[in-house]
Amino acid sequence: MDVSSVVTSTASMAGTVRQLQSINKMQMEIMKSLADSQAQIADMVQASGIGQNIDTRA
């Protein structure tokens, strides 16, 4: 293996890592958005009184 192939391989790996980091960041933003939406839905359900009189002992 010559030096130029090591440099190319390292640069390629660095590019791949940057892409994975970008994907990870987007996934985290999507998950945060989903969690926020679920919290809003839970607040709306609670505010409307849905499910407050359910017998959970059955």
MARZATI-565605 format. One record per residue: x, y, z of N, C-alpha, C, O in turn; residue in three letters. Coordinates in Angstrom, 1 decimal, m for minus. Each point is the difference from the previous one (the first is absolute). Layout:
<martis>
(marti (X Y Z) (X Y Z) (X Y Z) (X Y Z) 'ALA')
...
</martis>
This chain:
<martis>
(marti (0.9 m1.2 0.0) (m0.9 1.2 0.0) (0.9 1.2 0.0) (0.9 0.2 0.9) 'MET')
(marti (m1.1 0.7 m1.9) (0.8 1.2 0.0) (m0.7 1.1 0.8) (m1.1 m0.1 0.4) 'ASP')
(marti (1.9 1.2 m0.2) (m0.5 1.1 0.8) (m1.2 0.7 m0.6) (m0.9 0.4 0.8) 'VAL')
(marti (0.8 m0.3 m2.1) (m1.1 0.7 m0.6) (m1.3 m0.7 0.3) (m1.0 0.6 0.1) 'SER')
(marti (1.0 m1.9 m0.1) (m1.2 m0.8 0.3) (m0.5 0.2 1.4) (m1.2 0.0 0.3) 'SER')
(marti (2.2 0.1 0.6) (m0.3 0.2 1.4) (m0.7 1.4 0.2) (m1.0 0.1 0.7) 'VAL')
(marti (1.6 0.9 m1.3) (m0.6 1.4 0.0) (m1.4 0.0 m0.5) (m0.9 0.6 0.5) 'VAL')
(marti (0.7 m1.2 m1.7) (m1.3 m0.1 m0.6) (m1.0 m0.7 0.9) (m1.1 0.4 0.1) 'THR')
(marti (1.6 m1.5 0.4) (m0.9 m0.8 0.9) (m0.4 0.8 1.3) (m1.2 0.0 0.4) 'SER')
(marti (2.1 0.7 0.1) (m0.2 0.8 1.2) (m1.0 1.2 m0.3) (m0.9 0.3 0.7) 'THR')
(marti (1.1 0.3 m1.9) (m0.9 1.1 m0.4) (m1.4 m0.5 m0.2) (m1.0 0.6 0.3) 'ALA')
(marti (0.9 m1.8 m1.0) (m1.3 m0.6 m0.2) (m0.7 m0.3 1.3) (m1.2 0.2 0.1) 'SER')
(marti (2.0 m0.8 0.8) (m0.6 m0.3 1.3) (m0.5 1.2 0.8) (m1.0 0.0 0.6) 'MET')
(marti (1.8 1.1 m0.7) (m0.4 1.2 0.6) (m1.3 0.6 m0.6) (m0.9 0.5 0.7) 'ALA')
(marti (0.8 m0.6 m2.0) (m1.3 0.4 m0.7) (m1.1 m0.8 0.5) (m1.1 0.5 0.2) 'GLY')
(marti (1.3 m1.8 m0.1) (m1.1 m0.9 0.4) (m0.4 0.3 1.5) (m1.2 0.0 0.3) 'THR')
(marti (2.1 0.3 0.5) (m0.3 0.4 1.4) (m0.8 1.2 0.1) (m0.9 0.1 0.7) 'VAL')
(marti (1.3 0.9 m1.6) (m0.8 1.3 0.0) (m1.4 m0.3 m0.5) (m1.0 0.6 0.6) 'ARG')
(marti (0.8 m1.5 m1.6) (m1.3 m0.3 m0.4) (m0.9 m0.7 1.1) (m1.1 0.4 0.2) 'GLN')
(marti (1.8 m1.3 0.5) (m0.7 m0.7 1.1) (m0.4 1.0 1.1) (m1.1 m0.1 0.6) 'LEU')
(marti (2.0 1.0 m0.3) (m0.3 1.0 1.0) (m1.2 0.9 m0.4) (m0.9 0.4 0.8) 'GLN')
(marti (0.9 0.0 m2.1) (m1.1 0.8 m0.5) (m1.4 m0.8 0.1) (m1.0 0.5 0.4) 'SER')
(marti (1.1 m1.8 m0.8) (m1.2 m0.8 0.1) (m0.5 m0.1 1.4) (m1.2 0.1 0.3) 'ILE')
(marti (2.2 m0.3 0.6) (m0.4 m0.1 1.5) (m0.6 1.2 0.5) (m1.0 0.0 0.7) 'ASN')
(marti (1.5 1.2 m1.2) (m0.6 1.3 0.5) (m1.4 0.1 m0.5) (m0.9 0.4 0.7) 'LYS')
(marti (0.6 m0.8 m2.0) (m1.3 0.1 m0.6) (m1.0 m1.0 0.8) (m1.1 0.4 0.3) 'MET')
(marti (1.6 m1.6 0.0) (m0.8 m0.9 0.7) (m0.4 0.5 1.4) (m1.1 m0.2 0.5) 'GLN')
(marti (2.0 0.8 0.2) (m0.2 0.6 1.3) (m1.1 1.1 m0.1) (m0.8 0.1 0.9) 'MET')
(marti (0.9 0.7 m1.9) (m1.0 1.1 m0.2) (m1.4 m0.6 m0.3) (m1.0 0.5 0.5) 'GLU')
(marti (1.0 m1.5 m1.3) (m1.3 m0.7 m0.2) (m0.6 m0.6 1.3) (m1.2 0.1 0.2) 'ILE')
(marti (2.1 m0.8 0.5) (m0.5 m0.6 1.3) (m0.5 1.1 1.0) (m1.0 m0.2 0.7) 'MET')
(marti (1.7 1.3 m0.7) (m0.4 1.1 0.9) (m1.4 0.6 m0.5) (m0.9 0.2 0.9) 'LYS')
(marti (0.7 m0.1 m2.2) (m1.2 0.5 m0.5) (m1.2 m1.0 0.3) (m1.1 0.4 0.4) 'SER')
(marti (1.4 m1.7 m0.5) (m1.0 m1.0 0.3) (m0.4 0.0 1.5) (m1.1 0.0 0.4) 'LEU')
(marti (2.1 0.2 0.5) (m0.2 0.1 1.4) (m0.8 1.2 0.4) (m0.9 0.0 0.8) 'ALA')
(marti (1.2 1.1 m1.5) (m0.8 1.3 0.2) (m1.4 m0.2 m0.4) (m1.0 0.4 0.7) 'ASP')
(marti (0.8 m1.1 m1.9) (m1.4 m0.2 m0.4) (m0.8 m0.9 0.9) (m1.1 0.2 0.3) 'SER')
(marti (1.8 m1.3 0.2) (m0.7 m0.9 1.0) (m0.3 0.8 1.2) (m1.1 m0.3 0.6) 'GLN')
(marti (1.9 1.2 m0.1) (m0.3 0.7 1.2) (m1.2 1.0 m0.2) (m0.8 0.1 0.8) 'ALA')
(marti (0.7 0.5 m2.0) (m1.1 0.8 m0.4) (m1.3 m0.8 0.0) (m1.0 0.5 0.5) 'GLN')
(marti (1.1 m1.7 m1.1) (m1.2 m0.8 0.0) (m0.5 m0.4 1.4) (m1.1 0.0 0.3) 'ILE')
(marti (2.1 m0.4 0.5) (m0.3 m0.4 1.4) (m0.7 1.2 0.7) (m0.9 m0.2 0.8) 'ALA')
(marti (1.4 1.4 m1.0) (m0.5 1.2 0.6) (m1.5 0.2 m0.4) (m0.9 0.4 0.8) 'ASP')
(marti (0.7 m0.5 m2.2) (m1.4 0.2 m0.5) (m0.9 m1.1 0.5) (m1.2 0.3 0.4) 'MET')
(marti (1.6 m1.5 m0.3) (m0.8 m1.1 0.5) (m0.4 0.3 1.5) (m1.1 m0.2 0.4) 'VAL')
(marti (2.1 0.6 0.4) (m0.2 0.3 1.4) (m1.0 1.2 0.1) (m0.9 m0.1 0.9) 'GLN')
(marti (1.2 1.1 m1.7) (m0.9 1.2 0.1) (m1.4 m0.3 m0.3) (m0.9 0.7 0.5) 'ALA')
(marti (0.7 m1.6 m1.4) (m1.4 m0.3 m0.4) (m0.7 m1.0 0.9) (m1.1 m0.3 m0.2) 'SER')
(marti (1.9 m0.3 1.1) (m0.6 m0.9 1.0) (m0.1 m1.4 m0.5) (m0.7 m0.8 0.7) 'GLY')
(marti (1.3 0.5 m1.8) (m0.2 m1.4 m0.6) (0.8 m1.0 0.9) (1.2 0.3 0.3) 'ILE')
(marti (m1.8 m1.4 0.1) (0.6 m1.0 0.7) (0.2 0.2 1.5) (0.6 m0.8 0.7) 'GLY')
(marti (m1.2 1.9 m0.2) (0.1 0.2 1.5) (m0.9 m0.9 0.8) (0.3 m0.1 1.2) 'GLN')
(marti (m1.3 m0.4 m1.7) (m0.9 m0.8 0.7) (0.0 m1.5 m0.4) (m1.0 m0.7 0.1) 'ASN')
(marti (2.2 0.2 m0.5) (0.2 m1.4 m0.4) (0.3 m0.8 1.3) (0.9 0.4 0.7) 'ILE')
(marti (m1.6 m1.5 m0.5) (0.3 m0.9 1.1) (1.2 m0.9 m0.5) (m0.1 m0.9 m0.8) 'ASP')
(marti (1.3 1.1 1.4) (1.2 m0.8 m0.3) (0.1 m1.2 0.8) (1.0 m0.7 m0.1) 'THR')
(marti (m1.9 0.4 1.0) (0.1 m1.1 0.9) (m0.5 m1.3 m0.6) (0.3 m1.1 0.5) 'ARG')
(marti (m1.0 1.2 m1.6) (m0.6 m1.2 m0.6) (1.0 m0.9 m0.7) (m0.4 m1.0 m0.6) 'ALA')
</martis>
